[in-house]
Amino acid sequence: MVMELLAPAGSYDVFKIAINLGADAVYLAGQNFGARAYAENFTTEEIEKSVEYAHLTMLKFL
């Protein structure tokens, strides 16, 4: 069994930090939906930037 580190990201800055610190996968939510009610959450543009960055780093995007 392979273990992976899944990190929550409440903002784009935290998303990039999680990737740079070695997370295998990151989960996030948009402003209109998400279980993390007190997080800053992502705008549509930030989600698009995050997907592009995740593809560049081969990160799993959840």
Summary of the structure (lengths in Angstrom):
residues: 62
radius of gyration: 11.2
end to end distance: 20.0
largest distance: 35.8
contacts: 155
relative contact order: 0.25
helix: 37%
strand: 16%
